Amino acid sequence: MFWKIYAVVYLVLVAVGLPSTISHLPRISAIELIDAVVFAPVAVAGLWSHAYRHISLPKNAWKVLLFVSVFWRAISLGNTFLFGDGVARFGKTLSAYSAKMSAVSAVSFYYSGMAIAALLAGLFIVPPIVALYRNAYGNESLLQLMSPSPKPSGQTVA
């Protein structure tokens, strides 16, 4: 049930955010544009497929989309932290609110605000990746995939 609700909410957020992104086209970077136009629909497709099973792609296609999405997410997050000003603006906003507090309260307010923002950002980043993983590998554990021990093949060595 979580996946169905999340897929609909994510689809609505992407649909609402896409016109805003397109209207800011001259001011956004190429990475943000690719993220909005290419990888947001991939995330929606992965979530929708995992929740409702309406999109049938071969397992290898889901594996490629997962691989590309994971590495793209790293590039996108790196761009946000290194070159974007959103984190700095949010930090300045938190600092402005905490200016009237005592020193201990201001520090705890600032770090609590940043932690909450990181958790909320994780709610928009992690589930689409998990959905793509589940479409590619089913319910197989990631630890089993990474295990160095060979899987039994059913054949006996004589």
DSSP file with accessible surface (Angstrom, degrees, kcal/mol):
  #  RESIDUE AA STRUCTURE BP1 BP2  ACC     N-H-->O    O-->H-N    N-H-->O    O-->H-N    TCO  KAPPA ALPHA  PHI   PSI    X-CA   Y-CA   Z-CA
    1    1 A M     >        0   0  168      0, 0.0     4,-2.2     0, 0.0     5,-0.2   0.000 360.0 360.0 360.0 -36.6    0.0    0.0    0.0
    2    2 A F  H  >  +     0   0  114      1,-0.2     4,-3.0     2,-0.2     5,-0.2   0.918 360.0  50.7 -56.9 -45.6    2.9    2.3    0.8
    3    3 A W  H  > S+     0   0   51      1,-0.2     4,-2.5     2,-0.2    -1,-0.2   0.871 109.0  50.5 -65.4 -36.7    4.3    1.9   -2.8
    4    4 A K  H  > S+     0   0   95      2,-0.2     4,-1.8    47,-0.2    -1,-0.2   0.939 115.0  42.2 -67.4 -45.0    0.9    2.7   -4.4
    5    5 A I  H  X S+     0   0   98     -4,-2.2     4,-2.6     1,-0.2     5,-0.2   0.933 116.0  49.3 -65.9 -44.7    0.4    5.9   -2.4
    6    6 A Y  H  X S+     0   0   26     -4,-3.0     4,-3.0    -5,-0.2     5,-0.2   0.903 108.7  53.1 -62.9 -40.8    4.1    6.9   -2.8
    7    7 A A  H  X S+     0   0    2     -4,-2.5     4,-2.3    -5,-0.2    -1,-0.2   0.919 111.7  45.4 -62.4 -41.5    3.9    6.4   -6.6
    8    8 A V  H  X S+     0   0   61     -4,-1.8     4,-2.5     2,-0.2    -2,-0.2   0.936 114.6  47.4 -67.7 -45.2    0.9    8.6   -6.9
    9    9 A V  H  X S+     0   0   74     -4,-2.6     4,-2.7     2,-0.2    -2,-0.2   0.928 113.3  48.6 -62.0 -43.5    2.3   11.3   -4.7
   10   10 A Y  H  X S+     0   0   26     -4,-3.0     4,-2.5    -5,-0.2     5,-0.2   0.917 110.7  50.9 -63.7 -42.3    5.6   11.2   -6.5
   11   11 A L  H  X S+     0   0   72     -4,-2.3     4,-2.7    -5,-0.2    -1,-0.2   0.924 111.2  48.2 -61.3 -42.9    3.8   11.4   -9.9
   12   12 A V  H  X S+     0   0   78     -4,-2.5     4,-2.6     2,-0.2     5,-0.2   0.927 111.5  50.0 -63.6 -44.6    1.9   14.5   -8.7
   13   13 A L  H  X S+     0   0   79     -4,-2.7     4,-2.3     2,-0.2    -2,-0.2   0.906 112.9  46.2 -62.8 -39.8    5.0   16.2   -7.4
   14   14 A V  H  X S+     0   0   31     -4,-2.5     4,-2.2     2,-0.2    -2,-0.2   0.931 113.1  49.6 -67.4 -42.8    6.8   15.6  -10.7
   15   15 A A  H  < S+     0   0   60     -4,-2.7    -2,-0.2    -5,-0.2    -1,-0.2   0.882 115.1  43.9 -64.4 -37.1    3.8   16.8  -12.7
   16   16 A V  H  X S+     0   0  103     -4,-2.6     4,-0.7    -5,-0.2    -1,-0.2   0.872 117.0  46.0 -74.8 -36.3    3.5   19.9  -10.6
   17   17 A G  H  X S+     0   0   30     -4,-2.3     4,-2.2    -5,-0.2    -2,-0.2   0.758  97.0  71.8 -80.4 -24.4    7.3   20.6  -10.6
   18   18 A L  H  X S+     0   0   57     -4,-2.2     4,-2.6     1,-0.2     5,-0.2   0.928  96.2  49.0 -63.8 -45.2    8.0   20.1  -14.3
   19   19 A P  H  > S+     0   0   80      0, 0.0     4,-2.4     0, 0.0    -1,-0.2   0.908 111.6  50.9 -61.4 -36.1    6.2   23.3  -15.5
   20   20 A S  H  X S+     0   0   61     -4,-0.7     4,-1.2     2,-0.2    -2,-0.2   0.908 110.6  49.1 -65.0 -40.4    8.2   25.3  -13.0
   21   21 A T  H  < S+     0   0   36     -4,-2.2     3,-0.4     1,-0.2    -1,-0.2   0.922 111.6  48.4 -64.3 -43.2   11.4   23.7  -14.1
   22   22 A I  H >< S+     0   0   91     -4,-2.6     3,-1.5     1,-0.2    -2,-0.2   0.883 107.9  54.9 -67.1 -35.1   10.6   24.5  -17.7
   23   23 A S  H 3< S+     0   0   82     -4,-2.4    -1,-0.2     1,-0.3    -2,-0.2   0.786 109.6  47.7 -69.7 -24.5    9.7   28.1  -16.9
   24   24 A H  T >X S+     0   0   68     -4,-1.2     3,-1.4    -3,-0.4     4,-1.0   0.110  77.8 128.1 -96.6  20.6   13.1   28.6  -15.3
   25   25 A L  G X4  +     0   0   79     -3,-1.5     3,-0.7     1,-0.3    -1,-0.2   0.841  66.7  50.3 -50.5 -45.5   14.9   27.0  -18.3
   26   26 A P  G 34 S+     0   0  122      0, 0.0    -1,-0.3     0, 0.0    -2,-0.1   0.813 114.4  45.7 -67.5 -22.9   17.5   29.7  -18.9
   27   27 A R  G <4 S+     0   0  182     -3,-1.4     2,-0.2     2,-0.1    -2,-0.2   0.559  95.2  86.4 -97.4  -8.9   18.6   29.8  -15.3
   28   28 A I  S << S-     0   0   39     -4,-1.0     2,-0.1    -3,-0.7    -7,-0.0  -0.632  77.1-114.4 -95.1 155.1   18.9   26.1  -14.5
   29   29 A S     >  -     0   0   43     -2,-0.2     4,-2.1     1,-0.1     5,-0.2  -0.316  26.6-109.7 -79.4 166.2   22.0   24.0  -15.1
   30   30 A A  H  > S+     0   0   71      1,-0.2     4,-2.8     2,-0.2     5,-0.2   0.868 119.1  55.9 -63.2 -35.0   22.2   21.1  -17.6
   31   31 A I  H  > S+     0   0   46      1,-0.2     4,-2.4     2,-0.2    -1,-0.2   0.927 108.2  46.6 -64.9 -43.8   22.3   18.6  -14.7
   32   32 A E  H  > S+     0   0   85      2,-0.2     4,-2.2     1,-0.2    -1,-0.2   0.894 112.7  50.7 -65.6 -36.8   19.1   19.9  -13.2
   33   33 A L  H  X S+     0   0   59     -4,-2.1     4,-2.9     2,-0.2     5,-0.4   0.937 111.9  45.7 -66.1 -46.5   17.4   19.9  -16.6
   34   34 A I  H  X>S+     0   0   69     -4,-2.8     4,-2.5     1,-0.2     5,-1.6   0.907 111.9  53.4 -63.3 -39.3   18.5   16.3  -17.3
   35   35 A D  I  <>S+     0   0   33     -4,-2.4     5,-1.5    -5,-0.2    -1,-0.2   0.919 115.7  39.2 -61.4 -42.6   17.4   15.3  -13.8
   36   36 A A  I  <5S+     0   0   18     -4,-2.2    -2,-0.2     3,-0.2    -1,-0.2   0.886 124.4  35.8 -76.4 -39.0   13.9   16.8  -14.3
   37   37 A V  I  <5S+     0   0   75     -4,-2.9    -3,-0.2    -5,-0.2    -2,-0.2   0.830 132.3  19.4 -89.7 -31.2   13.3   15.7  -17.9
   38   38 A V  I  X5S+     0   0   71     -4,-2.5     4,-1.4    -5,-0.4    -3,-0.2   0.865 127.2  37.0-104.3 -53.6   15.0   12.3  -18.0
   39   39 A F  I  ><S+     0   0   20     -5,-1.6     4,-2.3     2,-0.2    -3,-0.2   0.776 108.3  60.2 -84.8 -23.3   15.5   10.9  -14.6
   40   40 A A  H  ><S+     0   0   14     -5,-1.5     4,-2.6    -6,-0.3    -1,-0.2   0.950 108.6  46.1 -66.2 -44.5   12.3   12.1  -12.9
   41   41 A P  H  > S+     0   0   61      0, 0.0     4,-2.8     0, 0.0    -2,-0.2   0.882 111.0  53.4 -64.4 -32.8   10.2   10.1  -15.5
   42   42 A V  H  X S+     0   0   24     -4,-1.4     4,-2.6     2,-0.2    -2,-0.2   0.927 110.2  47.5 -64.3 -42.5   12.5    7.1  -15.0
   43   43 A A  H  X S+     0   0    6     -4,-2.3     4,-2.7     2,-0.2     5,-0.2   0.920 112.5  48.9 -63.8 -42.6   11.8    7.3  -11.2
   44   44 A V  H  X S+     0   0   21     -4,-2.6     4,-3.1     2,-0.2     5,-0.2   0.929 112.0  48.9 -62.9 -44.2    8.1    7.6  -11.8
   45   45 A A  H  X S+     0   0   30     -4,-2.8     4,-2.6     2,-0.2    -2,-0.2   0.915 112.5  48.1 -62.0 -42.6    8.1    4.6  -14.2
   46   46 A G  H  X S+     0   0    0     -4,-2.6     4,-2.2     2,-0.2    -2,-0.2   0.925 115.2  44.3 -64.0 -44.4   10.1    2.5  -11.7
   47   47 A L  H  X S+     0   0    1     -4,-2.7     4,-2.6     2,-0.2     5,-0.3   0.926 114.9  48.6 -64.8 -44.6    7.8    3.5   -8.8
   48   48 A W  H  X>S+     0   0   70     -4,-3.1     4,-2.9    -5,-0.2     5,-0.6   0.908 112.5  48.5 -63.8 -41.5    4.7    2.9  -10.9
   49   49 A S  H  X5S+     0   0    3     -4,-2.6     4,-1.5    -5,-0.2    -1,-0.2   0.901 113.7  46.2 -65.4 -41.3    5.9   -0.4  -12.2
   50   50 A H  H  <5S+     0   0   21     -4,-2.2    -2,-0.2    -5,-0.2    -1,-0.2   0.898 120.1  39.3 -69.1 -37.1    6.8   -1.6   -8.7
   51   51 A A  H  <5S+     0   0   13     -4,-2.6    -2,-0.2   -48,-0.2   -47,-0.2   0.914 135.7  13.7 -79.7 -43.5    3.5   -0.4   -7.2
   52   52 A Y  H  <5S-     0   0   70     -4,-2.9    -3,-0.2    -5,-0.3    -2,-0.2   0.508  84.8-133.9-115.3 -10.1    1.0   -1.3   -9.9
   53   53 A R     << +     0   0  148     -4,-1.5    -4,-0.2    -5,-0.6    -3,-0.1   0.834  64.2 129.3  57.6  35.8    2.9   -3.7  -12.3
   54   54 A H        +     0   0  135     -6,-0.5     2,-0.6     1,-0.1    -5,-0.1   0.661  55.7  66.5 -90.6 -19.5    1.7   -1.8  -15.3
   55   55 A I        -     0   0   56    -10,-0.2     2,-0.7    -9,-0.1    -1,-0.1  -0.917  65.8-168.5-109.8 117.1    5.1   -1.3  -16.9
   56   56 A S        +     0   0  112     -2,-0.6     3,-0.0    -3,-0.0    -2,-0.0  -0.904  17.4 158.0-110.1 108.9    6.7   -4.5  -18.1
   57   57 A L        -     0   0   75     -2,-0.7     5,-0.1    78,-0.1    -2,-0.0  -0.913  48.4 -92.6-119.5 155.5   10.4   -4.2  -19.1
   58   58 A P    >>  -     0   0   90      0, 0.0     4,-1.9     0, 0.0     3,-0.6  -0.290  37.8-112.8 -62.4 153.8   12.9   -7.0  -19.3
   59   59 A K  H 3> S+     0   0  109      1,-0.3     4,-2.3     2,-0.2     5,-0.2   0.875 117.7  56.2 -56.8 -38.5   15.0   -7.4  -16.1
   60   60 A N  H 3> S+     0   0  114      1,-0.2     4,-2.2     2,-0.2    -1,-0.3   0.859 103.8  53.3 -65.5 -33.3   18.1   -6.3  -17.9
   61   61 A A  H <> S+     0   0   34     -3,-0.6     4,-2.5     2,-0.2    -1,-0.2   0.921 110.0  47.7 -66.3 -42.0   16.4   -3.0  -18.9
   62   62 A W  H  X S+     0   0    8     -4,-1.9     4,-2.6     2,-0.2    74,-0.2   0.883 110.2  53.3 -64.5 -36.4   15.5   -2.4  -15.2
   63   63 A K  H  X S+     0   0   70     -4,-2.3     4,-2.6     2,-0.2    -2,-0.2   0.911 110.1  46.9 -65.0 -41.0   19.1   -3.2  -14.3
   64   64 A V  H  X S+     0   0   91     -4,-2.2     4,-2.9     2,-0.2     5,-0.3   0.933 112.9  49.0 -65.6 -45.0   20.5   -0.6  -16.7
   65   65 A L  H  X S+     0   0   49     -4,-2.5     4,-2.5     1,-0.2    -2,-0.2   0.898 112.5  49.0 -62.0 -39.0   18.0    2.0  -15.5
   66   66 A L  H  X S+     0   0   19     -4,-2.6     4,-2.6    66,-0.2     5,-0.2   0.950 112.3  47.6 -63.6 -48.6   19.0    1.2  -11.9
   67   67 A F  H  X S+     0   0  132     -4,-2.6     4,-2.0     1,-0.2     5,-0.2   0.946 116.0  43.3 -58.9 -48.8   22.7    1.5  -12.7
   68   68 A V  H  X S+     0   0   63     -4,-2.9     4,-2.7     1,-0.2     5,-0.2   0.909 114.2  51.2 -66.1 -39.9   22.4    4.7  -14.6
   69   69 A S  H  X S+     0   0   10     -4,-2.5     4,-2.5    -5,-0.3    -1,-0.2   0.893 108.2  51.1 -66.1 -39.9   20.0    6.2  -12.0
   70   70 A V  H  X S+     0   0   62     -4,-2.6     4,-1.7     2,-0.2    -1,-0.2   0.947 115.3  41.5 -64.5 -45.8   22.3    5.4   -9.1
   71   71 A F  H  X S+     0   0  118     -4,-2.0     4,-1.9    -5,-0.2    -2,-0.2   0.879 114.4  51.8 -71.4 -34.5   25.3    7.1  -10.7
   72   72 A W  H  X S+     0   0   36     -4,-2.7     4,-3.1    -5,-0.2    -1,-0.2   0.898 105.9  55.1 -66.1 -39.4   23.2   10.0  -12.0
   73   73 A R  H  X S+     0   0   41     -4,-2.5     4,-2.8     1,-0.2     5,-0.3   0.905 106.9  51.2 -61.2 -38.4   21.9   10.6   -8.5
   74   74 A A  H  X S+     0   0   62     -4,-1.7     4,-2.4     2,-0.2    -1,-0.2   0.924 112.0  46.5 -64.3 -41.4   25.5   10.8   -7.2
   75   75 A I  H  X S+     0   0   87     -4,-1.9     4,-2.5     2,-0.2    -2,-0.2   0.935 113.9  48.5 -64.8 -44.4   26.3   13.4   -9.9
   76   76 A S  H  X S+     0   0    9     -4,-3.1     4,-2.2     2,-0.2    -2,-0.2   0.921 113.3  45.6 -64.4 -44.2   23.1   15.3   -9.2
   77   77 A L  H  X S+     0   0   60     -4,-2.8     4,-2.5     2,-0.2     5,-0.2   0.900 112.1  52.1 -66.5 -39.7   23.7   15.4   -5.5
   78   78 A G  H  X S+     0   0   28     -4,-2.4     4,-2.8    -5,-0.3     5,-0.4   0.917 109.8  49.4 -61.1 -41.8   27.3   16.4   -6.0
   79   79 A N  H  X>S+     0   0   22     -4,-2.5     4,-2.3     1,-0.2     5,-1.4   0.911 110.6  51.1 -62.7 -40.9   26.2   19.2   -8.2
   80   80 A T  H  X5S+     0   0   48     -4,-2.2     4,-0.5     3,-0.2     7,-0.4   0.932 117.1  37.8 -63.1 -45.5   23.7   20.4   -5.6
   81   81 A F  H  <5S+     0   0  139     -4,-2.5    -2,-0.2     1,-0.1    -1,-0.2   0.866 124.6  37.7 -77.1 -36.3   26.2   20.4   -2.8
   82   82 A L  H  <5S+     0   0  132     -4,-2.8    -3,-0.2    -5,-0.2    -2,-0.2   0.881 136.3  10.3 -83.8 -39.5   29.2   21.7   -4.7
   83   83 A F  H  <5S+     0   0  162     -4,-2.3    -3,-0.2    -5,-0.4    -2,-0.1   0.596 104.3  90.6-119.8 -16.4   27.7   24.2   -7.0
   84   84 A G     << -     0   0   28     -5,-1.4     4,-0.3    -4,-0.5     3,-0.1  -0.426  57.6-151.1 -81.6 160.1   24.1   24.8   -6.0
   85   85 A D  S  > S+     0   0   95     -2,-0.1     4,-2.7     2,-0.1     5,-0.2   0.371  72.7  95.0-110.8   4.7   23.0   27.4   -3.6
   86   86 A G  H  > S+     0   0   32      2,-0.2     4,-2.3     1,-0.2     5,-0.2   0.912  87.1  46.2 -64.0 -42.3   19.9   25.7   -2.2
   87   87 A V  H  > S+     0   0   54     -7,-0.4     4,-2.5     2,-0.2    -1,-0.2   0.925 114.4  48.3 -67.9 -41.9   21.7   24.2    0.8
   88   88 A A  H  > S+     0   0   56     -4,-0.3     4,-2.4     2,-0.2    -2,-0.2   0.915 111.9  49.2 -65.4 -40.8   23.5   27.5    1.6
   89   89 A R  H  X S+     0   0  143     -4,-2.7     4,-2.1     2,-0.2    -1,-0.2   0.903 111.4  49.3 -65.4 -39.8   20.2   29.4    1.4
   90   90 A F  H  X S+     0   0   79     -4,-2.3     4,-2.5     2,-0.2    -2,-0.2   0.911 110.5  51.0 -65.0 -40.0   18.4   26.9    3.6
   91   91 A G  H  X S+     0   0    4     -4,-2.5     4,-2.4     1,-0.2    -2,-0.2   0.898 109.5  50.2 -62.9 -40.2   21.3   27.2    6.1
   92   92 A K  H  X S+     0   0  150     -4,-2.4     4,-2.3     2,-0.2    -1,-0.2   0.888 109.8  51.1 -65.4 -37.6   21.0   31.0    6.1
   93   93 A T  H  X S+     0   0   69     -4,-2.1     4,-2.1     2,-0.2    -2,-0.2   0.931 111.0  47.4 -64.7 -44.6   17.3   30.8    6.7
   94   94 A L  H  X S+     0   0   12     -4,-2.5     4,-2.1     1,-0.2    -2,-0.2   0.907 112.0  51.1 -62.0 -41.2   17.8   28.5    9.7
   95   95 A S  H  X S+     0   0   57     -4,-2.4     4,-0.7     1,-0.2    -1,-0.2   0.879 107.6  53.0 -63.5 -38.3   20.5   30.8   11.0
   96   96 A A  H >< S+     0   0   64     -4,-2.3     3,-0.6     1,-0.2     4,-0.3   0.912 111.7  45.3 -65.1 -39.9   18.1   33.8   10.6
   97   97 A Y  H >< S+     0   0  158     -4,-2.1     3,-0.6     1,-0.2    -1,-0.2   0.847 114.7  48.1 -69.8 -33.8   15.5   32.0   12.7
   98   98 A S  H >< S+     0   0   11     -4,-2.1     3,-1.6     1,-0.2    -1,-0.2   0.499  85.7  90.8 -86.7  -1.3   18.0   30.9   15.3
   99   99 A A  T << S+     0   0   77     -4,-0.7    -1,-0.2    -3,-0.6    -2,-0.1   0.812  86.5  51.2 -64.1 -27.8   19.6   34.3   15.7
  100  100 A K  T <  S+     0   0  191     -3,-0.6    -1,-0.3    -4,-0.3     2,-0.2   0.407  99.0  85.8 -90.6   2.9   17.2   35.2   18.5
  101  101 A M  S <  S-     0   0   78     -3,-1.6    -3,-0.0     1,-0.1     2,-0.0  -0.518  88.9 -90.3 -98.3 169.2   17.9   32.0   20.4
  102  102 A S     >  -     0   0   73     -2,-0.2     4,-2.9     1,-0.1     5,-0.2  -0.285  46.3-102.3 -69.7 166.3   20.6   31.2   23.0
  103  103 A A  H  > S+     0   0   78      1,-0.2     4,-2.2     2,-0.2     5,-0.2   0.909 121.2  45.1 -60.7 -45.0   23.8   29.7   21.6
  104  104 A V  H  > S+     0   0  119      1,-0.2     4,-2.3     2,-0.2    -1,-0.2   0.930 116.0  46.4 -66.5 -43.9   23.0   26.1   22.6
  105  105 A S  H  > S+     0   0   55      1,-0.2     4,-2.7     2,-0.2    -2,-0.2   0.889 111.0  53.2 -65.2 -38.9   19.4   26.4   21.3
  106  106 A A  H  X S+     0   0   18     -4,-2.9     4,-2.6     2,-0.2    -2,-0.2   0.923 110.5  46.3 -64.1 -43.3   20.6   28.0   18.0
  107  107 A V  H  X S+     0   0   81     -4,-2.2     4,-2.6    -5,-0.2     5,-0.3   0.933 114.7  46.2 -65.9 -45.0   23.1   25.2   17.3
  108  108 A S  H  X S+     0   0   62     -4,-2.3     4,-2.3     1,-0.2     5,-0.2   0.899 113.5  50.0 -67.2 -36.0   20.6   22.4   18.1
  109  109 A F  H  X S+     0   0   72     -4,-2.7     4,-2.5    -5,-0.2    -2,-0.2   0.933 111.8  48.5 -63.9 -45.1   17.9   24.2   16.0
  110  110 A Y  H  X S+     0   0   65     -4,-2.6     4,-2.3     2,-0.2    -2,-0.2   0.951 115.8  41.5 -60.9 -51.7   20.3   24.6   13.1
  111  111 A Y  H  X S+     0   0  154     -4,-2.6     4,-2.4     1,-0.2    -1,-0.2   0.861 114.1  52.7 -70.0 -32.3   21.5   20.9   13.1
  112  112 A S  H  X S+     0   0   64     -4,-2.3     4,-2.6    -5,-0.3    -1,-0.2   0.922 109.8  49.2 -66.3 -42.0   18.0   19.6   13.8
  113  113 A G  H  X S+     0   0   13     -4,-2.5     4,-2.3    -5,-0.2    -2,-0.2   0.911 112.3  47.6 -62.3 -43.3   16.7   21.6   10.8
  114  114 A M  H  X S+     0   0   43     -4,-2.3     4,-2.4     2,-0.2    -1,-0.2   0.897 112.0  50.2 -64.8 -40.0   19.4   20.3    8.6
  115  115 A A  H  X S+     0   0   53     -4,-2.4     4,-2.4     2,-0.2    -2,-0.2   0.921 111.2  48.3 -65.1 -42.5   18.8   16.7    9.8
  116  116 A I  H  X S+     0   0  103     -4,-2.6     4,-2.6     2,-0.2     5,-0.2   0.915 111.6  50.2 -64.2 -41.4   15.1   17.0    9.1
  117  117 A A  H  X S+     0   0   34     -4,-2.3     4,-2.4     1,-0.2    -2,-0.2   0.906 110.5  50.0 -63.1 -40.6   15.8   18.4    5.6
  118  118 A A  H  X S+     0   0   65     -4,-2.4     4,-2.3     2,-0.2    -2,-0.2   0.908 111.0  48.9 -65.1 -40.7   18.2   15.5    4.9
  119  119 A L  H  X S+     0   0  129     -4,-2.4     4,-1.5     2,-0.2    -2,-0.2   0.918 112.1  48.2 -64.8 -42.4   15.6   13.0    6.0
  120  120 A L  H  X S+     0   0   94     -4,-2.6     4,-0.7     2,-0.2    -2,-0.2   0.897 110.9  50.9 -65.1 -39.0   13.0   14.6    3.8
  121  121 A A  H >X S+     0   0   46     -4,-2.4     3,-1.1     1,-0.2     4,-1.1   0.905 106.9  55.1 -63.7 -38.8   15.4   14.7    0.8
  122  122 A G  H 3X S+     0   0   26     -4,-2.3     4,-2.5     1,-0.3     3,-0.3   0.840  99.3  61.3 -62.7 -31.6   16.1   11.0    1.4
  123  123 A L  H 3< S+     0   0   92     -4,-1.5    -1,-0.3     1,-0.2    -2,-0.2   0.743 109.7  41.7 -67.0 -21.7   12.4   10.3    1.2
  124  124 A F  H << S+     0   0   93     -3,-1.1    -1,-0.2    -4,-0.7    -2,-0.2   0.608 122.2  38.8 -97.6 -13.5   12.4   11.6   -2.4
  125  125 A I  H  X S+     0   0   41     -4,-1.1     4,-1.1    -3,-0.3    -2,-0.2   0.845 112.2  47.9-101.5 -45.9   15.7    9.9   -3.4
  126  126 A V  H  X S+     0   0   81     -4,-2.5     4,-2.6     1,-0.2     3,-0.3   0.929 102.2  56.9 -72.2 -48.5   15.8    6.5   -1.8
  127  127 A P  H  > S+     0   0   13      0, 0.0     4,-2.8     0, 0.0     5,-0.2   0.897 105.9  50.4 -57.6 -40.2   12.3    5.0   -2.7
  128  128 A P  H  > S+     0   0    6      0, 0.0     4,-2.4     0, 0.0    -2,-0.2   0.915 112.3  48.5 -63.0 -35.7   12.6    5.4   -6.5
  129  129 A I  H  X S+     0   0   39     -4,-1.1     4,-2.4    -3,-0.3     5,-0.2   0.916 112.1  48.8 -66.5 -41.8   16.1    3.7   -6.3
  130  130 A V  H  X S+     0   0   51     -4,-2.6     4,-2.8     2,-0.2    -1,-0.2   0.911 110.4  51.5 -63.3 -40.9   14.6    0.9   -4.2
  131  131 A A  H  X S+     0   0    0     -4,-2.8     4,-2.2    -5,-0.2    -2,-0.2   0.925 110.4  47.9 -63.2 -43.3   11.7    0.5   -6.7
  132  132 A L  H  X S+     0   0    2     -4,-2.4     4,-1.9     2,-0.2    -1,-0.2   0.907 112.0  50.9 -62.5 -40.1   14.1    0.3   -9.6
  133  133 A Y  H  X S+     0   0   34     -4,-2.4     4,-3.1     1,-0.2     5,-0.4   0.933 110.5  48.4 -61.8 -45.9   16.2   -2.3   -7.6
  134  134 A R  H  X S+     0   0   87     -4,-2.8     4,-1.7     1,-0.2    -1,-0.2   0.857 110.8  50.9 -65.2 -35.9   13.1   -4.4   -6.9
  135  135 A N  H  < S+     0   0    2     -4,-2.2    -1,-0.2    -5,-0.2    -2,-0.2   0.867 117.3  40.7 -66.9 -34.6   12.0   -4.2  -10.6
  136  136 A A  H  < S+     0   0    2     -4,-1.9    -2,-0.2   -74,-0.2   -73,-0.2   0.888 134.3  15.4 -80.7 -40.8   15.5   -5.4  -11.6
  137  137 A Y  H >< S-     0   0   70     -4,-3.1     3,-1.4     1,-0.3    -3,-0.2   0.381  88.3-143.7-119.2   0.1   16.2   -8.1   -9.0
  138  138 A G  T 3<  -     0   0   21     -4,-1.7    -1,-0.3    -5,-0.4    -2,-0.1  -0.428  69.6 -27.4  70.3-140.5   12.8   -8.9   -7.3
  139  139 A N  T 3  S+     0   0  137     -2,-0.1    -1,-0.2    -4,-0.1     2,-0.1   0.247  96.7 134.1 -93.5  11.5   13.0   -9.5   -3.6
  140  140 A E    <   -     0   0   60     -3,-1.4     2,-0.1    -6,-0.1    -3,-0.1  -0.425  61.7-112.2 -65.3 135.2   16.6  -10.8   -3.8
  141  141 A S     >  -     0   0   51      1,-0.1     4,-1.7    -2,-0.1     3,-0.2  -0.418   9.4-135.5 -70.9 141.0   18.7   -9.3   -1.0
  142  142 A L  H  > S+     0   0   96      1,-0.2     4,-1.7     2,-0.2     5,-0.1   0.860 107.5  57.6 -62.7 -34.7   21.5   -6.9   -2.0
  143  143 A L  H  > S+     0   0  136      1,-0.2     4,-0.7     2,-0.2    -1,-0.2   0.874 104.4  51.1 -65.6 -35.7   23.8   -8.7    0.4
  144  144 A Q  H  4 S+     0   0  114      1,-0.2     3,-0.5     2,-0.2    -1,-0.2   0.882 108.9  51.3 -67.6 -37.4   23.2  -11.9   -1.5
  145  145 A L  H  < S+     0   0   58     -4,-1.7    -2,-0.2     1,-0.2    -1,-0.2   0.854 114.4  43.5 -66.2 -33.0   24.1  -10.3   -4.7
  146  146 A M  H  < S+     0   0  132     -4,-1.7    -1,-0.2    -5,-0.1    -2,-0.2   0.506  85.8 119.9 -90.7  -4.8   27.3   -8.9   -3.3
  147  147 A S     <  -     0   0   52     -4,-0.7    -3,-0.0    -3,-0.5    -4,-0.0  -0.380  56.0-149.9 -65.9 133.5   28.3  -12.1   -1.5
  148  148 A P        +     0   0  131      0, 0.0    -1,-0.1     0, 0.0    -4,-0.0   0.673  68.6 100.4 -78.1 -14.6   31.6  -13.5   -2.7
  149  149 A S  S    S-     0   0   75      1,-0.1     2,-0.1     0, 0.0    -2,-0.1  -0.483  81.8-111.8 -73.7 139.1   30.6  -17.1   -2.0
  150  150 A P        -     0   0  121      0, 0.0    -1,-0.1     0, 0.0     3,-0.0  -0.402  27.6-119.0 -70.3 147.8   29.5  -19.0   -5.1
  151  151 A K        -     0   0  131      1,-0.1     2,-0.1    -2,-0.1     0, 0.0  -0.619  36.0 -99.6 -82.9 143.3   25.8  -20.0   -5.3
  152  152 A P        -     0   0  130      0, 0.0    -1,-0.1     0, 0.0     0, 0.0  -0.410  30.4-162.4 -65.0 133.3   25.1  -23.7   -5.5
  153  153 A S        -     0   0   93      2,-0.3     3,-0.1    -2,-0.1    -2,-0.0   0.543  35.7-117.5 -94.8 -10.2   24.5  -24.7   -9.1
  154  154 A G  S    S+     0   0   76      1,-0.3     2,-0.4     0, 0.0     0, 0.0   0.414  79.9 114.4  89.1  -7.4   22.8  -28.0   -8.4
  155  155 A Q        -     0   0  165      2,-0.0     2,-0.4     0, 0.0    -1,-0.3  -0.781  58.4-140.3 -97.6 145.2   25.6  -29.9  -10.2
  156  156 A T        -     0   0  137     -2,-0.4     2,-0.5    -3,-0.1     0, 0.0  -0.819  11.4-131.6-103.1 144.8   27.9  -32.3   -8.4
  157  157 A V              0   0  148     -2,-0.4    -2,-0.0     1,-0.0     0, 0.0  -0.830 360.0 360.0 -95.8 126.0   31.6  -32.5   -9.1
  158  158 A A              0   0  145     -2,-0.5    -1,-0.0     0, 0.0     0, 0.0  -0.589 360.0 360.0 -97.8 360.0   32.8  -36.1   -9.5
